[in-house]
């Protein structure tokens, strides 16, 4: 009887824990009907353009757990605090064209008078159990209160390290328009975002935002899901065209042919922002290795590359600074200019200049 009571108690606690708003909600009713019309939605879930297994051939979850527990690089997390700068975003001149990186895949842009924010995560963690994926000390230099009104909030997919309930909730009063993929809007509706503030699209669609700002939704090679159900929402990349420049917002993606196709259709790009960390041979199809970024950037016909998805969370086994070291070496060999700002550093999009290799001073 005691065992049964404990079992019931565990199920009750688990039920209420899993029904917290932060877990979001699966698409339903009209939103689900719209999703089911997508050519990318088959067999009850979204599909990549190429066959993309969750794990590399021959790999098992048991071996991955073993690697995570016992085979991490000794420098998987930095011993020192991550250095950062604090740009007063509330006092930016509206004529400034800038980008500010916040670690991992979160960054702010202001260009031609419009403000944009991509995948903001400022809660200090990248999972529903905060203790398992804490941000590196020093990397949380910003909070929702530090931001001005956001004209366009881009959400590439619904993973915890890109879509943060706490941050998105705190930003709600500041965001004019959200741009995301099919399915993700169900989370936002649960979190209080009005339907008329959300633009949710399939791949290969165009959004005219007015005043010369156009967004084209483009593929990535990845997956989605906040708990047990995978690929009920779509993972995205975006082509952002402004009156003066063209920027590729890559989101998370393994390497594939979509980079070349996007480059041929929309290139050249003034800047490509691509993920550069949390890779592993065990899941090589869903995250790029640093050297693959250079190939992807060349396929996109990008003039400059900004590597993100590193510097804040340890979601793989490699050393925390290995991604930026490897991509910097590869970019130098190919003579491809890199944007490698410190967290919070204001970068002038019109004249980026050069950057210190600040990570070399962090143990």
MOGI-V360550 format. One record per residue. N is the residue number from 1. PSI is psi in degrees with one decimal (* if undefined). Layout:
((N | PSI) (N | PSI))
This chain:
((1 | -42.0) (2 | -42.3) (3 | -43.7) (4 | -39.9) (5 | -41.5) (6 | -39.0) (7 | -42.9) (8 | -42.6) (9 | -41.9) (10 | -44.5) (11 | -38.5) (12 | -45.8) (13 | -44.8) (14 | -39.8) (15 | -49.4) (16 | -32.8) (17 | -43.6) (18 | -15.8) (19 | 15.9) (20 | 147.8) (21 | -29.8) (22 | -22.1) (23 | -11.3) (24 | -159.8) (25 | 141.3) (26 | 149.4) (27 | 142.8) (28 | 164.7) (29 | -126.6) (30 | -35.0) (31 | -41.2) (32 | -38.5) (33 | -41.2) (34 | -40.6) (35 | -41.9) (36 | -14.8) (37 | -12.6) (38 | 138.2) (39 | -14.1) (40 | -0.2) (41 | 112.5) (42 | 144.5) (43 | 36.8) (44 | 11.9) (45 | 162.0) (46 | 150.3) (47 | 150.1) (48 | 164.3) (49 | -39.2) (50 | 154.4) (51 | 125.7) (52 | 90.8) (53 | 151.2) (54 | -39.3) (55 | 154.2) (56 | 148.2) (57 | 131.6) (58 | -10.1) (59 | 152.9) (60 | 156.6) (61 | -32.4) (62 | -45.1) (63 | -35.4) (64 | -44.2) (65 | -41.0) (66 | -43.1) (67 | -43.1) (68 | -38.3) (69 | -34.8) (70 | -7.0) (71 | 21.7) (72 | 146.9) (73 | 143.0) (74 | -21.6) (75 | 32.3) (76 | -33.7) (77 | 143.6) (78 | 143.9) (79 | -33.0) (80 | 165.4) (81 | 141.7) (82 | 127.2) (83 | 151.7) (84 | 164.4) (85 | 158.8) (86 | 102.8) (87 | 131.3) (88 | 93.0) (89 | -22.7) (90 | -16.5) (91 | 16.8) (92 | 139.5) (93 | 133.2) (94 | -14.3) (95 | -10.2) (96 | 138.2) (97 | 104.6) (98 | 162.2) (99 | 140.2) (100 | 123.8) (101 | 141.9) (102 | 18.3) (103 | 151.6) (104 | -128.0) (105 | 18.3) (106 | 129.1) (107 | 154.6) (108 | 141.0) (109 | 142.5) (110 | 121.1) (111 | 133.1) (112 | 40.5) (113 | -1.9) (114 | 141.8) (115 | 139.9) (116 | 145.4) (117 | 136.6) (118 | 126.9) (119 | 58.0) (120 | 129.0) (121 | 103.8) (122 | 20.3) (123 | -8.2) (124 | 3.6) (125 | 164.4) (126 | 39.7) (127 | 166.8) (128 | -20.9) (129 | 98.7) (130 | -33.7) (131 | -19.3) (132 | -22.7) (133 | 55.6) (134 | 146.9) (135 | 155.0) (136 | 141.5) (137 | 130.8) (138 | -15.1) (139 | -11.8) (140 | 68.0) (141 | -14.1) (142 | 155.1) (143 | 169.8) (144 | -33.1) (145 | -16.3) (146 | -1.9) (147 | 144.5) (148 | -174.3) (149 | 133.9) (150 | 116.8) (151 | -45.4) (152 | 118.7) (153 | 116.7) (154 | 128.5) (155 | 114.2) (156 | -32.9) (157 | 177.6) (158 | 17.8) (159 | 154.3) (160 | -28.8) (161 | 5.7) (162 | -29.8) (163 | 104.4) (164 | 115.3) (165 | -47.1) (166 | -46.4) (167 | -47.8) (168 | -37.3) (169 | -41.9) (170 | -26.1) (171 | -8.4) (172 | -42.4) (173 | -13.2) (174 | -15.0) (175 | 125.1) (176 | -47.9) (177 | 135.1) (178 | 135.8) (179 | 121.3) (180 | -178.0) (181 | 165.4) (182 | 134.8) (183 | -37.8) (184 | -27.5) (185 | -23.1) (186 | -38.9) (187 | -46.6) (188 | -38.1) (189 | -41.4) (190 | -33.4) (191 | 11.0) (192 | 8.1) (193 | 128.8) (194 | 146.5) (195 | -38.0) (196 | -2.0) (197 | -0.7) (198 | 127.1) (199 | 110.7) (200 | 129.9) (201 | 161.1) (202 | 175.1) (203 | 156.2) (204 | 40.7) (205 | 156.6) (206 | 140.0) (207 | 116.4) (208 | 109.9) (209 | 0.0) (210 | 161.3) (211 | 30.5) (212 | 6.0) (213 | 120.5) (214 | 136.2) (215 | 129.9) (216 | 129.1) (217 | 131.0) (218 | 161.5) (219 | 165.1) (220 | 171.3) (221 | 94.8) (222 | -145.8) (223 | 176.8) (224 | 168.8) (225 | 138.9) (226 | -9.5) (227 | -111.8) (228 | -32.3) (229 | 118.9) (230 | 147.9) (231 | 31.7) (232 | -13.3) (233 | 159.4) (234 | 139.2) (235 | 142.2) (236 | 158.5) (237 | 164.3) (238 | 142.5) (239 | 114.9) (240 | 115.8) (241 | 123.3) (242 | 174.9) (243 | -22.3) (244 | -15.7) (245 | 168.3) (246 | 124.4) (247 | 136.0) (248 | 120.9) (249 | 102.8) (250 | -24.2) (251 | -156.6) (252 | 138.7) (253 | 139.2) (254 | 167.3) (255 | 141.2) (256 | -176.3) (257 | -12.6) (258 | -27.7) (259 | -45.8) (260 | -40.7) (261 | -41.1) (262 | -39.5) (263 | -41.8) (264 | -36.0) (265 | -36.9) (266 | -15.0) (267 | 170.5) (268 | 159.1) (269 | 140.1) (270 | -32.2) (271 | 135.1) (272 | 131.2) (273 | 111.0) (274 | 149.3) (275 | 142.6) (276 | 25.5) (277 | 173.4) (278 | 23.7) (279 | 162.1) (280 | 145.4) (281 | -23.9) (282 | -22.2) (283 | 51.5) (284 | -14.9) (285 | -14.9) (286 | -8.3) (287 | 142.1) (288 | 147.2) (289 | 154.6) (290 | -41.3) (291 | -28.3) (292 | -24.5) (293 | -40.1) (294 | -42.6) (295 | -43.1) (296 | -43.5) (297 | -39.5) (298 | -38.6) (299 | -34.6) (300 | -13.0) (301 | 52.2) (302 | 136.6) (303 | -30.9) (304 | 156.2) (305 | 133.7) (306 | 111.1) (307 | 128.5) (308 | -169.4) (309 | 32.3) (310 | 170.3) (311 | 5.8) (312 | -37.3) (313 | 149.9) (314 | 98.6) (315 | 5.9) (316 | -170.6) (317 | -8.8) (318 | 163.7) (319 | 147.4) (320 | -32.4) (321 | 1.1) (322 | -41.1) (323 | -46.2) (324 | -31.6) (325 | -47.7) (326 | -42.3) (327 | -32.0) (328 | -42.5) (329 | -41.7) (330 | -39.2) (331 | -37.3) (332 | -39.0) (333 | -33.8) (334 | 3.2) (335 | 44.2) (336 | 119.5) (337 | 136.0) (338 | 145.0) (339 | 114.9) (340 | 61.4) (341 | 159.7) (342 | 155.0) (343 | 127.2) (344 | -8.4) (345 | 132.6) (346 | 125.2) (347 | 127.6) (348 | 115.0) (349 | -24.4) (350 | -28.4) (351 | 79.8) (352 | -32.8) (353 | -157.8) (354 | 164.6) (355 | 144.7) (356 | 148.4) (357 | 70.1) (358 | -27.5) (359 | -20.0) (360 | -17.0) (361 | 3.5) (362 | 126.7) (363 | *))
